[in-house]
Amino acid sequence: MAEQKKKKKSFGRRLVKSLFDFGVFILIVLVLTYLISAFVAQRVLVHNVSMQDTLTEGDVLIMDKLTYRIRDPKRYEIICFNSDYEREGLIKRVIGLPGETVMISEGMIFINGNQVKDVKGLPKIEDPGLAANEIHLGNDEYFVVGDNREKSIDSRSAEIGNVKRDEILGKAALRIYPFDRFGLLKQK
C-alpha cells in the first residue's frame, strides 16, 4: 500500500514537472517568435501591381528588418515602408538617396544632373509626376519608384512623395510564395 502511494506521488511529480517544462518551452517559443518578428524578419504580402514583373500581387515575401538597423538603404534595393496612402504598407525600389537631387526627363532618371543606369528591362518612365522638376531630398529622405512604372503610385505622386528614413520598415529580401518563384529578390 505504501509502495502504491509512493508510485502515485512519484508519477504526480513527474507529470507536474513535465507540464512545467512544456509550459516553459512554449513560453520560450513565443518570446523568440515575437523577437524575430519584431527585430529580424517579418512575412509581407504584396497587395498591388506596382512592382510587377519583379513582384506580383499575392507574392509572399520575407522582409529583412535587421539590415537597416546596421546600415542605410542603397540605390535599387526593394524596401517596405509605411505610408499614410495605404494602410498595409508599400513596397518600392529606392532610386534617390538622402541629399541627392532627382529629376525624370524624357523617360530617364537623373540624379544630381547625371543620368542613372536604370534597372535592366524596365520601361522608360512616361509620367515623371512631381519629378518633372528637380526634387531635392532631405538628409533623411528617399525617392522610390515601383518597377511597374505606369501603374505605380510612388515618390512621383503627392500621395507618397519622398519617403522618410523612419518610415522604412525593412528590405524585401526573399520570396517564399509562390513556390515556383521561391528565392532571393533581385535588387538590381
KAHU-V316147 format. One record per pair of residues at least 12 apart in sequence whose C-alpha atoms are under 10 Angstrom apart, sorted by sequence separation. I is the first residue (numbers start at 1). J is the second residue. If there is no record, write none. Layout:
i->I j->J
i->I j->J
This chain:
i->45 j->57
i->46 j->58
i->47 j->59
i->79 j->91
i->80 j->92
i->100 j->112
i->101 j->113
i->102 j->114
i->103 j->115
i->131 j->143
i->143 j->155
i->144 j->156
i->145 j->157
i->172 j->184
i->173 j->185
i->174 j->186
i->45 j->58
i->46 j->59
i->47 j->60
i->78 j->91
i->79 j->92
i->80 j->93
i->96 j->109
i->99 j->112
i->100 j->113
i->101 j->114
i->102 j->115
i->142 j->155
i->143 j->156
i->172 j->185
i->173 j->186
i->44 j->58
i->45 j->59
i->46 j->60
i->78 j->92
i->79 j->93
i->95 j->109
i->96 j->110
i->97 j->111
i->171 j->185
i->172 j->186
i->173 j->187
i->44 j->59
i->45 j->60
i->46 j->61
i->63 j->78
i->64 j->79
i->65 j->80
i->77 j->92
i->78 j->93
i->79 j->94
i->95 j->110
i->96 j->111
i->108 j->123
i->109 j->124
i->172 j->187
i->44 j->60
i->45 j->61
i->63 j->79
i->64 j->80
i->76 j->92
i->77 j->93
i->78 j->94
i->95 j->111
i->96 j->112
i->107 j->123
i->108 j->124
i->109 j->125
i->144 j->160
i->171 j->187
i->43 j->60
i->44 j->61
i->45 j->62
i->63 j->80
i->76 j->93
i->77 j->94
i->78 j->95
i->107 j->124
i->108 j->125
i->143 j->160
i->144 j->161
i->43 j->61
i->44 j->62
i->45 j->63
i->75 j->93
i->76 j->94
i->77 j->95
i->106 j->124
i->107 j->125
i->108 j->126
i->143 j->161
i->144 j->162
i->42 j->61
i->43 j->62
i->44 j->63
i->74 j->93
i->75 j->94
i->76 j->95
i->105 j->124
i->106 j->125
i->107 j->126
i->109 j->128
i->142 j->161
i->143 j->162
i->144 j->163
i->41 j->61
i->42 j->62
i->43 j->63
i->74 j->94
i->75 j->95
i->76 j->96
i->96 j->116
i->104 j->124
i->105 j->125
i->106 j->126
i->107 j->127
i->108 j->128
i->125 j->145
i->135 j->155
i->141 j->161
i->142 j->162
i->143 j->163
i->41 j->62
i->42 j->63
i->43 j->64
i->73 j->94
i->74 j->95
i->75 j->96
i->95 j->116
i->104 j->125
i->105 j->126
i->106 j->127
i->107 j->128
i->110 j->131
i->113 j->134
i->128 j->149
i->135 j->156
i->141 j->162
i->142 j->163
i->143 j->164
i->41 j->63
i->42 j->64
i->74 j->96
i->75 j->97
i->104 j->126
i->105 j->127
i->106 j->128
i->109 j->131
i->112 j->134
i->125 j->147
i->127 j->149
i->128 j->150
i->140 j->162
i->141 j->163
i->142 j->164
i->40 j->63
i->41 j->64
i->42 j->65
i->74 j->97
i->95 j->118
i->104 j->127
i->105 j->128
i->109 j->132
i->111 j->134
i->112 j->135
i->125 j->148
i->126 j->149
i->127 j->150
i->140 j->163
i->141 j->164
i->142 j->165
i->40 j->64
i->41 j->65
i->54 j->78
i->73 j->97
i->95 j->119
i->104 j->128
i->110 j->134
i->111 j->135
i->112 j->136
i->123 j->147
i->125 j->149
i->126 j->150
i->129 j->153
i->131 j->155
i->132 j->156
i->138 j->162
i->140 j->164
i->141 j->165
i->39 j->64
i->40 j->65
i->41 j->66
i->72 j->97
i->73 j->98
i->103 j->128
i->104 j->129
i->107 j->132
i->111 j->136
i->122 j->147
i->123 j->148
i->124 j->149
i->125 j->150
i->129 j->154
i->130 j->155
i->131 j->156
i->137 j->162
i->138 j->163
i->139 j->164
i->140 j->165
i->141 j->166
i->37 j->63
i->39 j->65
i->40 j->66
i->41 j->67
i->72 j->98
i->93 j->119
i->103 j->129
i->104 j->130
i->105 j->131
i->106 j->132
i->121 j->147
i->122 j->148
i->123 j->149
i->124 j->150
i->129 j->155
i->130 j->156
i->131 j->157
i->135 j->161
i->136 j->162
i->137 j->163
i->138 j->164
i->139 j->165
i->140 j->166
i->141 j->167
i->142 j->168
i->37 j->64
i->38 j->65
i->39 j->66
i->40 j->67
i->51 j->78
i->103 j->130
i->104 j->131
i->105 j->132
i->122 j->149
i->123 j->150
i->128 j->155
i->129 j->156
i->130 j->157
i->135 j->162
i->137 j->164
i->140 j->167
i->37 j->65
i->38 j->66
i->102 j->130
i->103 j->131
i->104 j->132
i->105 j->133
i->119 j->147
i->128 j->156
i->129 j->157
i->130 j->158
i->36 j->65
i->40 j->69
i->102 j->131
i->103 j->132
i->104 j->133
i->105 j->134
i->127 j->156
i->128 j->157
i->129 j->158
i->36 j->66
i->39 j->69
i->101 j->131
i->102 j->132
i->103 j->133
i->104 j->134
i->127 j->157
i->131 j->161
i->102 j->133
i->103 j->134
i->104 j->135
i->130 j->161
i->101 j->133
i->102 j->134
i->103 j->135
i->101 j->134
i->102 j->135
i->103 j->136
i->100 j->134
i->101 j->135
i->102 j->136
i->100 j->135
i->101 j->136
i->102 j->137
i->44 j->80
i->55 j->91
i->100 j->136
i->101 j->137
i->55 j->92
i->99 j->136
i->100 j->137
i->101 j->138
i->98 j->136
i->99 j->137
i->100 j->138
i->51 j->90
i->96 j->135
i->97 j->136
i->98 j->137
i->99 j->138
i->100 j->139
i->50 j->90
i->51 j->91
i->96 j->136
i->97 j->137
i->98 j->138
i->99 j->139
i->102 j->142
i->47 j->88
i->50 j->91
i->51 j->92
i->96 j->137
i->97 j->138
i->98 j->139
i->99 j->140
i->100 j->141
i->102 j->143
i->46 j->88
i->47 j->89
i->48 j->90
i->50 j->92
i->51 j->93
i->76 j->118
i->97 j->139
i->98 j->140
i->99 j->141
i->100 j->142
i->101 j->143
i->45 j->88
i->46 j->89
i->47 j->90
i->48 j->91
i->76 j->119
i->97 j->140
i->98 j->141
i->99 j->142
i->100 j->143
i->44 j->88
i->45 j->89
i->46 j->90
i->47 j->91
i->97 j->141
i->98 j->142
i->44 j->89
i->45 j->90
i->46 j->91
i->96 j->141
i->97 j->142
i->98 j->143
i->44 j->90
i->45 j->91
i->96 j->142
i->97 j->143
i->44 j->91
i->95 j->142
i->96 j->143
i->97 j->144
i->94 j->142
i->95 j->143
i->96 j->144
i->93 j->142
i->94 j->143
i->95 j->144
i->96 j->145
i->93 j->143
i->94 j->144
i->95 j->145
i->92 j->143
i->93 j->144
i->94 j->145
i->95 j->146
i->92 j->144
i->93 j->145
i->94 j->146
i->104 j->156
i->91 j->144
i->92 j->145
i->93 j->146
i->103 j->156
i->91 j->145
i->92 j->146
i->93 j->147
i->91 j->146
i->92 j->147
i->90 j->146
i->92 j->148
i->96 j->155
i->92 j->152
i->95 j->155
i->92 j->153
i->93 j->154
i->94 j->155
i->92 j->154
i->90 j->153
i->91 j->154
i->92 j->155
i->90 j->154
i->98 j->162
i->79 j->144
i->98 j->163
i->78 j->144
i->96 j->162
i->98 j->164
i->75 j->142
i->77 j->144
i->78 j->145
i->96 j->163
i->98 j->165
i->53 j->121
i->54 j->122
i->72 j->140
i->74 j->142
i->75 j->143
i->76 j->144
i->78 j->146
i->85 j->153
i->119 j->187
i->120 j->188
i->53 j->122
i->73 j->142
i->75 j->144
i->76 j->145
i->78 j->147
i->85 j->154
i->94 j->163
i->119 j->188
i->52 j->122
i->90 j->160
i->118 j->188
i->85 j->158
i->86 j->159
i->85 j->159
i->86 j->160
i->84 j->159
i->85 j->160
i->83 j->159
i->84 j->160
i->83 j->160
i->91 j->168
i->82 j->160
i->83 j->161
i->89 j->167
i->90 j->168
i->91 j->169
i->93 j->171
i->89 j->168
i->90 j->169
i->91 j->170
i->92 j->171
i->93 j->172
i->83 j->163
i->89 j->169
i->91 j->171
i->92 j->172
i->82 j->163
i->83 j->164
i->91 j->172
i->81 j->163
i->82 j->164
i->81 j->164
i->81 j->165
i->82 j->166
i->83 j->167
i->81 j->166
i->82 j->167
i->83 j->168
i->81 j->167
i->82 j->168
i->80 j->167
i->81 j->168
i->82 j->169
i->80 j->168
i->81 j->169
i->79 j->168
i->80 j->169
i->81 j->170
i->79 j->169
i->80 j->170
i->81 j->171
i->55 j->146
i->79 j->170
i->80 j->171
i->54 j->146
i->55 j->147
i->73 j->165
i->78 j->170
i->79 j->171
i->80 j->172
i->54 j->147
i->55 j->148
i->72 j->165
i->78 j->171
i->79 j->172
i->94 j->187
i->51 j->145
i->52 j->146
i->53 j->147
i->54 j->148
i->77 j->171
i->78 j->172
i->79 j->173
i->93 j->187
i->50 j->145
i->51 j->146
i->52 j->147
i->53 j->148
i->73 j->168
i->77 j->172
i->78 j->173
i->93 j->188
i->50 j->146
i->51 j->147
i->52 j->148
i->72 j->168
i->77 j->173
i->49 j->146
i->50 j->147
i->51 j->148
i->52 j->149
i->68 j->165
i->73 j->170
i->49 j->147
i->50 j->148
i->51 j->149
i->73 j->171
i->49 j->148
i->50 j->149
i->52 j->151
i->50 j->150
i->51 j->151
i->52 j->152
i->68 j->168
i->69 j->169
i->50 j->151
i->51 j->152
i->68 j->169
i->69 j->170
i->49 j->151
i->50 j->152
i->68 j->170
i->48 j->151
i->49 j->152
i->50 j->153
i->65 j->168
i->66 j->169
i->67 j->170
i->68 j->171
i->48 j->152
i->50 j->154
i->65 j->169
i->66 j->170
i->67 j->171
i->64 j->169
i->65 j->170
i->66 j->171
i->63 j->169
i->64 j->170
i->65 j->171
i->63 j->170
i->64 j->171
i->65 j->172
i->78 j->185
i->62 j->170
i->63 j->171
i->64 j->172
i->65 j->173
i->77 j->185
i->78 j->186
i->79 j->187
i->62 j->171
i->63 j->172
i->64 j->173
i->77 j->186
i->78 j->187
i->62 j->172
i->63 j->173
i->64 j->174
i->76 j->186
i->77 j->187
i->78 j->188
i->61 j->172
i->62 j->173
i->63 j->174
i->76 j->187
i->77 j->188
i->61 j->173
i->62 j->174
i->63 j->175
i->75 j->187
i->76 j->188
i->61 j->174
i->62 j->175
i->74 j->187
i->75 j->188
i->60 j->174
i->61 j->175
i->62 j->176
i->60 j->175
i->61 j->176
i->62 j->177
i->59 j->175
i->60 j->176
i->61 j->177
i->59 j->176
i->60 j->177
i->61 j->178
i->59 j->177
i->60 j->178
i->58 j->177
i->59 j->178
i->60 j->179
i->55 j->175
i->58 j->178
i->59 j->179
i->61 j->182
i->56 j->178
i->59 j->181
i->60 j->182
i->61 j->183
i->62 j->184
i->59 j->182
i->61 j->184
i->62 j->185
i->61 j->185
i->55 j->181
i->42 j->169
i->42 j->170
i->44 j->172
i->41 j->170
i->43 j->172
i->40 j->170
i->41 j->171
i->42 j->172
i->44 j->174
i->45 j->175
i->55 j->185
i->39 j->170
i->41 j->172
i->43 j->174
i->44 j->175
i->54 j->185
i->41 j->173
i->43 j->175
i->44 j->176
i->45 j->177
i->54 j->186
i->43 j->176
i->54 j->187
